[in-house]
Amino acid sequence: MASQLYADITEIRQAPNGLAAKGFVPGVAGAGLLAVVGLVAWAIGSSDDNAVLWQQFCHAYLLAVMYVTSLGVGGLFFVLGHHITGGRWGTPVRRLAEVTASTLSVSAVLYLPVLATVLWNDGSLYPWASLWEAGKFISDDPILKSKSGYLEPQFFAIRSVIYYALWVWMARTMLGMSVRQDSSEPLKRAKSMQWWAGPMILLYALSMNFASFDWMMSLEPHWFSTMFGVYFFAGSFGAFLALTMLLVIKLQERGVLTQSVTVEQRHDIAKLMFAFVVFWGYIAFSQYLLIWYAAIPEETLWYDIRQQGAWPFWGLLLVFGHLLIPFLGFMSSAVRRSPTMMKFWAVWMLVIHWCDLAYIILPQVRGEGSLTVALLLAVATTLGALGVFAWAWMSGAAGKWLLPVQDPRLPISLSYHNH
C-alpha cells in the first residue's frame, strides 16, 4: 500500500504545475463574457421602455454569483465537518474541498457589482434599496417599515462584507494549515485544525443563514421563511459533493489520485449525494407545507409569484429532477460505485442546483419580460462566472499536493472499506 501511495503522490506533485496559467484563459474569457453581457444589458436597459432587461440581467448576474458562491461554501462546510468529526474516509479528497473553498475570495469580488446596486439605491434587484432617500426610509408599507432598520443599504453592505470576510478567512486559514502540514508537524497541525473547526462551524452556520436571508430572501422583502437558510445550505452542499465527484473522476481519468482515492471514497461521496437529495427534498417540502397550511398572505406570496407563467412547470422540474429521479438513480450501490454513472449524476446535480437557484431568483423580476431572455442571460452570466471560478480553482491548486500527504489519518483512509 505504501508503494502505491508514493507512486500516486509522484503523479500528484506533477499534476498541478502550470494550472494557474491554464486557468488564465477561462478566467479572462469568463470575466470578458460577464462584462460584455452586462454592458449590453445596461446600454439597452437604460431606457424606461427596456428597463426590464436591466432587471433581468441583474437577477441573472446574482444567480451566477450565488451559484459559484454555493460551491465554495459547500467546500468550506466539508472541510470544517471533516475536522470536527475526525473523519478518516474523506482525507484523500479534503484538499479538493479546501481548494474549492478558497475560491470564495473570487466570489466576493464577483459580488461587488451586486453590492453597488444596493449602495446606489438601484431597486432593479432589491426593490427595498430604492426606498431610501438621503438616509431616510420613504415607504409607508407597514411590513417594509418594520424591516427598514435591517434592510438599510449601508448595513446590508457591511453584513455582506462580513459574510465573505469570515468565509475567506476560514477557508484560507484551513488551507494554510493543511498545506503547512504537508511539510512539518503533521500531528500538531491536525489537532490545531480540529480545534479551530469548532468555533468556525458556529460562525459558518450563522453567516450562511443570514447571507441567504439577505441575498436571496430579501429579493421579495415582504416574504420570510426561517427554513430558507437550511434550504440553501442543502442545495449548496449537494452541489459541492457533485463537483467533487466530477473532479475526482476527471483527475483519475488523467492518472491523478488513482491509488489514493479508491472506489470506497467515491462510494461514500455518492452516498452523501444521495443523503442530500433526500435532505433537500425534506426541507423543500417542509417549507412548502408549513406555509401552505398557515395560509398567511405574506408567506404565500412567494409561492403565488411562482404559480404564474411557466414557473409552475419549473417547480415540477425541481420535484422530479432534484428529488424523485435522483432518489431512484442513487438507490443502487452498483450505480454509486460506477465512475461512468456517477459522472452523469454529478453533472445532473450541478445543473439541477442551477435550476433551483433560478427558481429562487429569476421570478422576482418585476414587469413584463421574456422568460427566454432571462434564461439566456442567466446561462451567459453563469458560464462567465464558472470561467472565473475555474481560474480561481486552478490557481488555488497550483503548486500544491492534491491530497494531504502527511495527514496522520491518510494511511488508514487508504485501507478503508465500506461494509
LINFENTA-V789096 format. One record per residue. PSI is psi in degrees with one decimal (none if undefined). OMEGA is omega in whole degrees, 0 to 359 (999 if undefined). Layout:
psi={PSI | PSI}
omega={OMEGA | OMEGA}
//
This chain:
psi={-40.6 | -41.5 | -37.9 | -43.7 | -49.7 | -28.4 | -40.7 | -38.2 | -37.5 | -42.4 | -39.7 | -39.0 | -36.4 | -29.1 | -43.9 | -16.2 | 128.9 | 4.8 | -37.1 | -42.3 | -40.5 | -33.9 | -11.2 | -38.8 | -54.8 | -30.4 | -48.4 | -42.2 | -42.6 | -46.1 | -39.7 | -41.6 | -43.2 | -43.3 | -45.1 | -48.5 | -41.9 | -44.0 | -41.1 | -45.4 | -39.1 | -41.7 | -43.4 | -39.2 | 0.4 | -20.1 | 152.5 | -32.4 | -28.9 | 22.7 | -28.0 | -28.4 | -40.3 | -39.4 | -45.5 | -41.0 | -44.1 | -42.9 | -38.7 | -40.2 | -41.6 | -40.9 | -45.3 | -43.9 | -41.4 | -31.3 | -50.9 | -31.7 | -40.5 | -35.4 | -40.9 | -45.3 | -28.3 | -43.3 | -38.5 | -41.2 | -39.5 | -45.1 | -48.8 | -44.2 | -37.0 | -43.9 | -40.0 | -43.0 | -10.2 | 31.6 | 144.1 | -39.0 | -32.9 | 1.2 | -44.1 | -22.4 | 3.7 | -38.3 | -35.7 | -40.7 | -39.7 | -41.3 | -40.7 | -42.7 | -32.3 | -17.2 | -8.3 | -26.0 | -36.8 | -38.4 | -36.7 | -40.9 | -41.5 | -26.6 | -16.5 | -41.9 | -34.2 | -43.6 | -35.3 | -39.8 | -34.6 | -46.4 | -25.8 | 8.8 | 35.5 | 115.3 | 14.3 | -31.4 | -58.5 | 107.8 | -28.2 | -20.0 | -28.6 | -1.3 | 14.5 | 130.6 | 123.5 | 39.5 | 7.9 | 142.4 | 124.8 | 1.8 | 146.1 | 2.4 | 120.5 | -35.7 | -46.9 | -34.2 | -37.0 | -21.7 | 1.1 | -34.1 | -33.6 | -41.1 | 53.8 | 130.1 | -48.2 | -39.9 | -38.9 | -44.5 | -42.4 | -44.3 | -42.7 | -42.2 | -40.6 | -43.2 | -54.3 | -38.6 | -42.4 | -47.0 | -44.0 | -42.1 | -46.8 | -44.2 | -45.5 | -36.8 | -47.2 | -42.5 | -41.5 | -46.0 | -36.9 | -41.7 | -40.7 | -28.7 | -26.8 | -22.2 | -19.1 | 149.7 | 57.8 | -41.8 | -43.3 | -42.7 | -32.7 | -42.5 | -37.2 | -43.7 | -38.3 | -38.7 | -46.8 | -30.4 | -28.5 | -63.1 | -31.2 | -39.5 | -26.1 | -45.3 | -38.3 | -48.1 | -44.3 | -48.0 | -39.2 | -42.6 | -51.6 | -31.3 | -41.9 | -36.1 | -48.3 | -49.6 | -29.2 | -43.6 | -33.8 | -0.2 | -30.9 | 89.4 | -17.1 | -20.4 | 152.3 | 147.7 | 121.4 | -11.9 | -3.4 | -38.1 | -41.3 | -36.5 | -47.6 | -40.2 | -44.2 | -44.8 | -38.2 | -46.1 | -36.6 | -40.6 | -39.0 | -43.6 | -40.2 | -42.4 | -42.6 | -43.3 | -44.8 | -42.0 | -45.3 | -47.4 | -43.6 | -38.2 | -41.2 | -31.8 | -22.0 | 14.2 | 15.8 | 141.8 | 23.8 | -30.6 | -30.4 | -29.8 | 107.3 | 177.3 | -25.6 | -43.4 | -41.9 | -39.5 | -39.5 | -39.2 | -42.3 | -39.2 | -37.5 | -38.7 | -44.1 | -46.2 | -40.0 | -17.9 | -47.1 | -43.1 | -43.5 | -45.1 | -39.8 | -46.4 | -43.4 | -45.3 | -41.5 | -42.9 | -46.2 | -44.5 | -44.5 | -41.1 | -38.2 | -48.3 | -20.9 | -34.8 | 43.4 | 124.6 | -39.1 | -24.4 | -40.1 | -17.2 | -42.9 | -42.5 | -30.4 | -41.6 | -35.7 | 9.3 | 10.7 | 149.5 | -134.5 | -1.0 | -29.7 | -37.0 | -34.1 | -38.8 | -41.3 | -35.8 | -40.9 | -39.6 | -46.0 | -45.4 | -26.4 | -16.3 | -67.0 | -48.6 | -50.5 | -28.8 | -45.8 | -37.4 | -33.0 | -5.3 | -33.5 | 129.6 | -27.6 | -38.7 | -44.9 | -23.0 | -7.3 | 119.7 | -39.4 | -47.8 | -39.1 | -27.1 | -43.1 | -48.2 | -29.7 | -46.6 | -42.1 | -49.2 | -32.3 | -39.8 | -43.9 | -27.3 | -39.4 | -42.5 | -36.9 | -46.3 | -35.3 | -39.0 | -31.0 | -40.8 | -49.7 | -34.3 | -12.3 | -0.8 | 127.6 | 144.0 | 174.9 | 105.0 | 154.8 | 127.3 | -34.6 | -44.9 | -43.4 | -42.0 | -38.5 | -42.0 | -39.9 | -41.9 | -44.8 | -46.5 | -35.8 | -41.1 | -40.7 | -45.9 | -36.9 | -33.1 | -44.3 | -40.4 | -42.7 | -42.2 | -43.5 | -39.8 | -46.2 | -37.8 | -38.5 | -32.2 | -22.5 | 131.3 | 7.3 | 154.8 | 146.9 | 9.4 | 154.2 | 92.4 | -21.5 | 9.1 | 130.8 | -22.2 | -6.6 | -46.9 | -37.8 | -39.9 | -28.9 | -23.5 | 14.1 | 139.8 | 142.1 | 146.0 | none}
omega={181 | 180 | 177 | 181 | 184 | 173 | 179 | 180 | 178 | 178 | 182 | 181 | 183 | 188 | 185 | 185 | 179 | 182 | 181 | 179 | 179 | 180 | 182 | 183 | 178 | 179 | 179 | 179 | 180 | 179 | 178 | 179 | 178 | 182 | 182 | 180 | 180 | 180 | 178 | 180 | 179 | 182 | 181 | 185 | 181 | 177 | 182 | 182 | 183 | 185 | 182 | 179 | 178 | 175 | 181 | 179 | 181 | 179 | 178 | 180 | 177 | 177 | 181 | 181 | 179 | 180 | 181 | 176 | 181 | 177 | 180 | 181 | 174 | 177 | 179 | 178 | 179 | 181 | 182 | 179 | 179 | 182 | 182 | 183 | 184 | 184 | 180 | 187 | 185 | 182 | 182 | 180 | 183 | 181 | 177 | 178 | 180 | 179 | 178 | 178 | 182 | 179 | 181 | 177 | 177 | 176 | 178 | 178 | 178 | 182 | 185 | 177 | 176 | 180 | 180 | 179 | 179 | 182 | 176 | 180 | 175 | 183 | 181 | 181 | 178 | 186 | 180 | 182 | 181 | 182 | 178 | 176 | 179 | 177 | 181 | 178 | 191 | 181 | 176 | 178 | 185 | 180 | 180 | 179 | 180 | 180 | 188 | 179 | 180 | 182 | 176 | 190 | 182 | 179 | 176 | 181 | 179 | 180 | 181 | 178 | 180 | 181 | 182 | 180 | 178 | 183 | 180 | 178 | 181 | 182 | 182 | 179 | 181 | 179 | 180 | 179 | 181 | 179 | 178 | 177 | 180 | 186 | 182 | 173 | 184 | 182 | 179 | 182 | 176 | 178 | 179 | 178 | 179 | 179 | 182 | 183 | 181 | 178 | 181 | 184 | 174 | 176 | 179 | 183 | 180 | 183 | 179 | 181 | 183 | 177 | 179 | 176 | 186 | 192 | 184 | 181 | 182 | 170 | 171 | 191 | 177 | 189 | 175 | 175 | 180 | 181 | 188 | 179 | 178 | 178 | 180 | 179 | 182 | 179 | 182 | 182 | 176 | 179 | 176 | 179 | 178 | 178 | 180 | 177 | 180 | 179 | 181 | 183 | 181 | 177 | 180 | 175 | 179 | 175 | 180 | 181 | 185 | 181 | 186 | 175 | 185 | 176 | 180 | 177 | 177 | 179 | 179 | 175 | 179 | 179 | 176 | 175 | 177 | 182 | 183 | 167 | 180 | 182 | 177 | 179 | 179 | 181 | 181 | 180 | 181 | 178 | 180 | 183 | 181 | 180 | 182 | 185 | 174 | 176 | 175 | 186 | 181 | 180 | 182 | 182 | 184 | 179 | 177 | 179 | 182 | 171 | 182 | 177 | 182 | 186 | 174 | 178 | 176 | 177 | 176 | 176 | 179 | 179 | 182 | 187 | 182 | 184 | 192 | 182 | 177 | 176 | 178 | 183 | 183 | 187 | 184 | 176 | 177 | 177 | 183 | 180 | 183 | 178 | 181 | 181 | 182 | 173 | 177 | 183 | 176 | 177 | 179 | 184 | 176 | 179 | 184 | 174 | 175 | 178 | 178 | 178 | 176 | 179 | 179 | 193 | 191 | 179 | 182 | 174 | 182 | 181 | 182 | 179 | 181 | 177 | 179 | 179 | 180 | 181 | 178 | 176 | 180 | 179 | 182 | 181 | 179 | 176 | 177 | 179 | 178 | 175 | 177 | 178 | 180 | 177 | 180 | 181 | 181 | 178 | 179 | 181 | 186 | 176 | 181 | 169 | 178 | 167 | 181 | 194 | 181 | 180 | 182 | 182 | 184 | 180 | 179 | 182 | 181 | 178 | 184 | 177 | 172 | 178 | 999}
//
